[in-house]
Amino acid sequence: MPLEVARIVVGMFELYSVAGVVFSVLFLPRAVTRLDPRVADAPATLRLLIVPGVAALWPLFAWRWLSGAPDPIERNPHRSKAASR
């Protein structure tokens, strides 16, 4: 029984990983510039560097891409103090 559970968990991880890599291949050539226009002027090697992160977090990027969500607003003590000046 535990071996079957382990096989299911590993199989699910493999499916998630394959989906992430496929999404990265489709997302990085053009769609990434819709989420962050600054990537358009960046060197092509940047896209290779962010492949692992996009593959790991592909549901987040897919949601932001499909919903047209705006850039997240960073909130931390440093920004709060700078805004209060």
Summary of the structure (lengths in Angstrom):
residues: 85
radius of gyration: 17.6
end to end distance: 61.7
largest distance: 61.7
contacts: 172
relative contact order: 0.11
helix: 76%
strand: 0%
